[in-house]
């Protein structure tokens, strides 16, 4: 595995663990109140702007993953879309990790 792939993998793991720590802390403090969490995202203009920034980034990443995966006929790449449930900080490096793997030898 190349050093670049290891960096992408480490960033994907960090992007999964670090945000999830805060999500779980919030749920432990407030219960499984998803509506309360969504309300907290819109508590002021700063957090609302961040939510929209990440939402637009997630949509752009999804479109890119799908377009790139169909173009390359790489059906493992779209699994990174599932990581958007954690966040862009996990999904983007995960997709880059998956995309940077060595190409398969073409069957003749």
Secondary structure, 3 states (H helix, E strand, C coil): CCHHHHHHHHHHHHHHHHHHHHHHHHHHHHCCCHHHHHHHHCCCHHHHHHHHHHHHHHHHHHHHHHHHHHHHCCCCCCHHHHHHHCCHHHHHHHHHHHHCCCCCCCCC
